[in-house]
Amino acid sequence: MEDGPEETDGTYDYAGQTYRLVEEQSEQWKVYLDDLYLGSVVATRGSKDSGPEYTIDLAGEEGRVDEPATDDWRRALETLIDAAAPPVGG
């Protein structure tokens, strides 16, 4: 893709909420809703033609990758949020 999580201003708006992305390790962005840690979006080595791919680590399940990698970091981030964020109003 033409951009990546490093191009954001540290926040991402999705489903009426604002999430915070913090690059604490190279190519790994921790995702927070307020002070709640949801997990990480992790860049992996993609093909030479497609560039990096992204996968997720849910909080408490680090290192157990159940989601396939995608070249769309936004899709990876939204998958993480959908899997980890508490329901709106919950």
C-alpha positions in Angstrom: 0.0 0.0 0.0 1.1 3.6 -0.4 1.2 4.2 3.3 1.4 2.4 6.6 0.6 2.9 10.3 3.8 5.0 10.6 2.0 7.6 8.4 -0.8 8.2 10.9 -0.7 10.9 13.5 -0.9 8.3 16.2 -4.7 8.0 16.2 -7.2 6.1 14.1 -10.9 6.7 14.0 -13.1 3.6 13.6 -16.7 2.8 14.5 -17.2 6.1 16.3 -14.1 5.6 18.6 -10.6 7.0 18.4 -7.8 4.5 18.9 -4.2 5.3 19.7 -1.3 3.6 17.8 2.1 3.6 19.5 5.2 2.2 17.7 7.0 0.7 20.7 9.1 -1.7 18.6 10.2 -1.3 15.0 7.3 -2.5 12.7 5.0 -3.2 15.6 2.2 -0.8 16.7 0.4 -1.3 20.0 -3.2 -0.3 19.8 -5.1 1.3 22.7 -8.7 2.5 23.3 -8.2 5.1 26.0 -5.9 3.2 28.4 -7.1 -0.3 27.4 -4.4 -2.2 25.5 -6.1 -4.2 22.7 -3.1 -5.8 21.0 -0.6 -5.0 18.2 -0.5 -4.7 14.5 2.8 -6.3 13.3 4.4 -5.8 9.9 5.9 -8.9 8.4 8.0 -9.3 5.3 5.8 -9.5 2.2 6.9 -10.2 -1.3 9.2 -7.9 -3.1 6.4 -6.7 -5.3 3.7 -6.2 -2.7 5.8 -4.7 0.2 5.1 -5.4 3.8 2.2 -7.4 5.1 0.4 -6.9 8.4 -1.0 -9.3 11.0 -2.2 -8.9 14.5 -1.4 -10.0 18.1 -4.4 -9.8 20.4 -3.6 -8.7 24.0 -2.8 -11.8 26.0 -2.4 -13.9 22.9 0.9 -12.5 21.7 2.8 -14.8 19.3 -0.4 -16.8 18.4 -1.3 -15.7 14.9 -4.8 -16.8 13.9 -5.4 -14.1 11.3 -3.9 -14.3 7.9 -1.5 -11.5 6.9 -2.8 -8.7 4.6 -1.1 -5.9 2.7 -3.8 -3.6 4.0 -2.7 -2.3 7.4 -6.1 -0.7 8.0 -7.8 -4.1 7.5 -5.5 -5.6 10.0 -6.1 -2.8 12.5 -9.9 -3.0 12.1 -9.8 -6.8 12.5 -7.8 -6.3 15.7 -10.3 -3.7 17.0 -13.3 -5.8 16.1 -11.9 -8.8 17.9 -10.7 -7.0 21.0 -12.6 -3.8 21.7 -15.5 -3.9 24.1 -18.9 -3.3 22.5 -20.0 0.3 22.2 -22.0 1.1 25.3 -20.7 -2.1 27.0 
